[in-house]
Amino acid sequence: DRTANVYCGVVDVRYELRVPTHNELKSWGVQSLGMQGAAFGYQTVGDTEFTQQEIDYPALLRLDVGDLEECQTECSNIPECAAIVWWAAGFDIVTSTNCKLMNASFNASLRLPGNNFASLQLKERVLVPTVSTLTYSGMLLPGTLYNVYCTAEEPGVNGLHSNMSTITATRVTQRTEGCTDCGSTDPPAVAMLGGWAKQNQLGVVAAASRTGRIFCHTLQINGTEPVTVTAQMIQEDGFSNLATVGGQSIVIIITGLATYTQYQVACVAEADGGLLSIQEQIDVTRRRLNTSDGEVTIGGMSITRGESKEDPQFHVMTSSVQATRLGYFFCQVFPSDSIVSSGVPDV
C-alpha cells in the first residue's frame, strides 16, 4: 500500500514445518528494494466509456483544459477531488468549460438530461495497486508443489515490517511444470483406512498409492443412495494433506461441519505432476460418517496394516492415537461395504 522493500521466498510444501518469519525471508528470499506502492488512477463510472448525461452534482471546480489527462491531473492536485466529468466533445453551455471536478459525495446514478451535442467521459479517482514481478531463479524440481511467502519492510531506520499473520496471508501455492515420473500413467488411488469424528469436524485416515496429495470432501446426506462427487468438487473444498511416501497413512481434517449429522466423505489422490484419480477410484472411497454430539479427545491418528507375524493368512491393522488429554480409547474394525451404505454403527 506504500513504497517498501519486499522479500519473497519459496518453500517446498513437502518439507514445510511452519510459515517463515520476516527475518528468514529477508535473509534467503529474493528482494525488490523500493517497490512502489499503490497510486491513484482513474476508472470509468458506469457501464459505458462515453455518455451524453452529466452527473447531477455541484462542481468542486470547473476548468477549461486541453485533454482528458490534463483534467485528471487537475483532480489529482486537489485532495478533495474524487471524480471528474470531461467533455470529449462539446462543453458546458453555462460556463463554457470542459472539465468538472467533484468531491466524494457525488451520486453517479443522478444524471442531468442528455445533451445530443456533447460526448462526456465520467471518471472516478481510485487507488490502483502497482503490480511488480520478482523472479526466483533457484533450481526448483519439476511437478512439485511450492508455497511462496512474502514480507514487506518500510525503508529507513524504523524497521516496520509485516507480522506473521500478514506473511501467512501472502501464501500462494503453485505446482511447477513437468514431472519426476513422467513415464508412469497409472492414476493414483486412495485407500480409506479409518478415522474419527468430533462435534464439528471429521478426521479421515487414508493412504495414496503414489506421492502427491489427498483431497477429501464432505456432503451432508439425508437419503440412502450414495451421491457421486467429482475430483473437481472434492478439490474445491480445499481439505488436503501431503502424501510424501506412497502407501503411508496420512490424516485429512475436514472442519466447519454441523454437530451430530451424517456426511458422505469422498477422497481423491493427486500425484506429483497433477494426475488425478479416475471417477471409479473416487467412488470406492465414499464412506458415511457421523459427527459427534459430545466432546471427543482424539487429536490425531495413524493406521497401518499388514500380515500377522503369527499367522500370515490373517491381516493386522495397527492404530496409533494422539489424545488431547489422559483417558481410554476404544477402536473397532468394520467392513468397508457397511460403512459405505450405512455408516459407522453406534456402538
C-alpha positions in Angstrom: 0.0 0.0 0.0 3.1 2.3 0.0 6.8 2.2 -1.0 8.5 -0.7 0.7 11.3 -3.3 0.5 9.8 -6.6 -0.4 11.3 -10.1 0.2 9.7 -13.3 -1.1 10.7 -16.9 -0.5 9.8 -20.3 -2.0 9.3 -23.4 0.2 8.8 -27.0 -0.9 5.4 -27.9 0.5 6.6 -31.4 1.4 9.1 -30.1 3.9 7.4 -27.1 5.2 7.1 -27.1 9.0 5.8 -23.6 9.6 5.5 -20.2 7.9 8.8 -18.4 7.5 9.5 -15.3 9.6 10.2 -11.8 8.3 13.9 -12.1 9.1 14.2 -15.5 7.4 12.6 -14.2 4.2 14.9 -11.2 4.3 17.9 -13.5 4.7 17.3 -16.0 1.9 14.4 -14.7 -0.2 14.6 -12.8 -3.4 14.2 -9.0 -2.9 12.9 -5.9 -4.5 14.1 -2.8 -2.8 12.0 0.4 -3.0 9.0 -1.3 -4.6 6.4 1.3 -5.4 3.1 1.2 -3.5 -0.4 1.8 -4.8 -1.0 5.0 -6.7 -4.1 7.0 -7.6 -5.6 6.3 -11.0 -9.0 6.8 -12.8 -11.7 4.3 -13.8 -14.8 4.8 -15.8 -18.0 5.5 -13.8 -20.9 3.4 -15.1 -21.0 0.7 -17.9 -20.1 2.8 -20.9 -17.0 4.8 -21.7 -19.0 7.7 -23.2 -22.3 9.2 -22.3 -24.4 12.3 -23.0 -25.6 12.7 -19.4 -23.7 14.7 -16.9 -23.7 13.7 -13.2 -26.1 15.9 -11.3 -23.9 17.2 -8.6 -22.3 20.6 -7.7 -18.8 21.2 -9.1 -15.9 21.5 -6.8 -14.2 23.4 -9.6 -14.8 23.9 -13.4 -11.9 24.3 -15.8 -11.2 24.6 -19.5 -8.4 22.1 -20.3 -6.7 20.7 -23.3 -7.4 17.0 -22.9 -8.7 14.2 -20.5 -5.2 13.7 -19.0 -5.0 17.3 -18.0 -8.4 17.2 -16.4 -7.3 14.2 -14.4 -4.1 15.9 -13.4 -6.1 18.9 -12.1 -8.2 16.5 -10.0 -5.1 14.7 -8.6 -3.7 18.1 -7.4 -6.7 18.6 -5.2 -7.0 16.2 -2.2 -10.8 16.7 -2.0 -11.4 15.8 -5.7 -12.8 12.3 -6.2 -14.3 12.3 -9.7 -14.3 14.3 -13.0 -16.6 14.9 -15.9 -14.7 15.5 -19.1 -16.3 16.8 -22.3 -14.7 14.8 -25.1 -16.9 16.7 -27.5 -18.8 19.9 -26.7 -18.6 21.8 -23.4 -20.8 23.0 -20.5 -23.1 25.6 -22.1 -23.3 27.7 -18.9 -19.6 28.1 -18.0 -18.1 27.2 -21.4 -15.7 24.8 -19.6 -15.0 21.2 -20.5 -13.7 19.8 -17.1 -15.8 19.4 -14.0 -14.2 18.3 -10.7 -16.4 16.8 -7.9 -15.8 15.6 -4.3 -16.6 12.1 -3.0 -20.2 12.7 -2.1 -21.4 12.6 -5.7 -24.1 10.0 -6.7 -23.4 8.5 -10.1 -27.0 7.4 -10.6 -28.2 11.1 -10.5 -27.9 12.5 -14.0 -28.9 15.6 -15.9 -31.0 15.4 -19.1 -28.9 14.2 -22.1 -27.2 16.6 -24.4 -27.2 15.4 -28.0 -24.4 17.7 -28.9 -21.9 16.5 -26.2 -20.0 13.4 -25.5 -18.8 13.0 -21.9 -16.4 10.8 -20.0 -17.1 10.2 -16.3 -14.0 9.1 -14.3 -13.7 8.2 -10.6 -10.4 8.6 -8.8 -9.4 5.3 -7.2 -6.3 3.8 -5.6 -4.7 1.4 -8.1 -2.2 -1.3 -6.9 1.2 -1.3 -8.5 2.0 -4.7 -9.8 5.6 -5.8 -9.6 7.4 -9.0 -10.5 10.0 -10.9 -8.6 11.8 -13.8 -10.3 13.0 -16.7 -8.3 15.9 -18.3 -10.2 16.6 -21.2 -7.8 16.7 -24.8 -9.0 13.2 -25.9 -8.4 12.0 -29.5 -9.0 9.6 -30.3 -11.8 6.0 -31.2 -11.0 6.4 -30.1 -7.4 4.2 -28.0 -5.1 5.8 -24.9 -3.7 4.4 -22.2 -1.3 5.5 -18.7 -1.9 5.6 -16.2 1.1 6.3 -12.5 1.0 7.1 -9.8 3.6 7.4 -6.0 3.3 9.6 -3.7 5.3 9.4 0.1 5.4 12.6 1.7 4.1 14.5 3.7 6.7 15.5 3.3 10.3 12.1 2.5 11.9 12.2 -1.2 10.7 8.4 -1.6 10.4 7.6 -4.9 8.7 4.9 -7.5 8.1 3.8 -9.6 11.1 3.3 -13.4 10.9 -0.4 -13.2 10.1 0.3 -10.8 7.2 3.0 -13.1 5.9 0.7 -16.1 6.2 -1.9 -14.3 4.2 0.5 -13.8 1.3 0.9 -17.6 0.7 0.4 -18.7 -2.9 0.6 -22.4 -3.8 1.8 -23.4 -7.3 3.0 -26.6 -8.9 6.0 -26.3 -11.3 5.7 -27.7 -14.8 6.9 -31.1 -15.8 7.1 -34.3 -13.7 9.6 -36.6 -11.9 7.8 -39.8 -13.0 6.7 -38.8 -16.5 6.7 -42.4 -17.6 4.0 -43.5 -15.1 0.5 -43.0 -16.4 -1.4 -45.1 -13.8 -3.8 -42.8 -11.9 -3.2 -42.5 -8.2 -5.7 -44.2 -5.8 -6.8 -43.5 -2.3 -7.1 -46.3 0.3 -9.5 -45.3 3.1 -8.1 -46.7 6.3 -10.3 -45.2 9.0 -10.8 -42.0 11.0 -12.6 -40.4 13.8 -15.4 -37.8 14.4 -15.7 -34.7 16.5 -18.6 -32.4 17.0 -17.8 -30.1 14.1 -15.0 -31.9 12.2 -14.0 -35.3 10.8 -10.6 -36.8 10.7 -10.0 -39.1 7.7 -7.0 -41.5 7.7 -6.1 -42.6 4.2 -3.1 -43.6 2.1 -2.3 -42.7 -1.5 -0.7 -45.2 -3.9 1.8 -42.5 -5.1 3.4 -39.4 -3.7 1.4 -36.2 -4.1 -1.7 -35.0 -2.2 -5.0 -36.4 -0.9 -8.1 -34.2 -1.0 -11.3 -35.1 0.9 -14.8 -33.7 0.7 -18.0 -34.0 2.8 -21.6 -33.8 1.7 -24.5 -33.8 4.1 -26.9 -36.5 3.2 -30.5 -37.4 4.1 -31.2 -40.4 1.9 -29.8 -43.8 1.5 -28.3 -43.6 -2.0 -24.7 -42.6 -2.4 -24.0 -39.3 -4.2 -21.5 -39.1 -7.0 -18.8 -36.3 -6.5 -16.1 -35.4 -9.0 -12.4 -34.7 -8.4 -13.0 -31.0 -9.1 -15.8 -30.9 -6.4 -13.5 -32.6 -3.9 -10.6 -30.3 -4.6 -12.7 -27.1 -4.4 -13.2 -27.7 -0.6 -9.5 -27.4 0.0 -9.2 -30.1 2.7 -6.0 -31.9 1.8 -2.7 -33.3 3.1 0.6 -34.2 1.5 1.5 -37.8 0.8 5.3 -37.7 0.8 5.5 -41.5 0.5 3.1 -43.8 -1.4 1.2 -46.2 0.9 1.9 -44.2 4.1 -1.2 -43.2 6.1 -1.9 -39.5 6.5 -4.7 -37.5 8.1 -7.1 -35.1 6.3 -9.0 -32.9 8.7 -12.4 -31.6 7.5 -13.8 -28.7 9.5 -16.9 -26.5 9.6 -19.4 -29.3 10.0 -22.7 -29.5 11.8 -23.0 -31.4 15.1 -24.4 -34.9 15.2 -25.0 -35.0 11.4 -24.3 -37.7 8.9 -22.0 -36.9 6.0 -20.8 -38.7 2.9 -17.0 -38.5 2.7 -15.1 -39.0 -0.6 -11.4 -38.5 -1.4 -9.2 -38.1 -4.5 -5.5 -38.5 -4.9 -3.3 -36.1 -6.9 0.1 -37.4 -7.9 3.1 -35.2 -8.3 2.6 -33.7 -11.7 -1.2 -33.3 -11.3 -2.5 -36.6 -12.4 -5.8 -37.4 -10.5 -7.7 -40.5 -9.5 -10.3 -41.5 -12.1 -14.0 -41.5 -11.2 -14.2 -45.2 -10.4 -11.4 -44.8 -7.9 -13.2 -41.9 -6.3 -16.4 -43.8 -6.0 -14.9 -46.6 -3.9 -13.7 -44.0 -1.3 -17.2 -43.0 -0.3 -18.0 -43.5 3.4 -20.7 -42.4 5.7 -19.5 -40.8 8.9 -21.5 -39.0 11.7 -20.2 -36.0 13.6 -20.4 -36.4 17.4 -22.9 -34.9 19.8 -20.3 -34.8 22.6 -16.7 -34.0 23.3 -14.1 -36.2 21.6 -10.5 -36.1 22.8 -8.8 -37.5 19.7 -6.3 -35.1 18.2 -4.6 -37.3 15.6 -4.4 -40.9 14.3 -2.3 -43.1 12.1 -3.2 -46.6 10.8 -1.0 -49.3 9.3 -2.0 -52.7 8.0 -0.1 -55.8 7.2 0.2 -59.5 7.7 0.2 -61.2 11.1 3.6 -62.4 12.2 1.9 -65.4 14.0 -0.2 -66.4 11.0 0.4 -64.9 7.5 -3.1 -65.7 6.4 -4.5 -63.1 8.7 -4.1 -59.3 8.4 -3.4 -56.9 11.2 -4.3 -53.2 11.5 -2.4 -51.1 14.0 -3.8 -47.8 15.1 -1.8 -45.1 16.9 -4.0 -42.3 18.5 -3.0 -38.9 19.8 -5.1 -37.7 22.7 -5.8 -34.1 23.9 -6.0 -35.4 27.5 -5.5 -38.6 29.5 -8.1 -41.3 29.1 -9.1 -44.5 27.5 -9.5 -45.2 23.8 -11.5 -48.0 22.1 -11.1 -48.9 18.4 -13.1 -51.2 16.2 -12.8 -52.6 12.7 -15.9 -52.6 10.4 -16.3 -54.0 6.8 -16.0 -51.2 4.3 -19.2 -52.2 2.5 -21.3 -51.5 5.6 -19.6 -48.1 6.2 -20.3 -47.2 2.6 -24.0 -48.0 2.8 -24.9 -47.4 6.5 -22.2 -45.5 8.2 -20.3 -46.4 11.4 -22.6 -48.3 13.8 -23.4 -46.5 17.1 -21.6 -48.9 19.4 
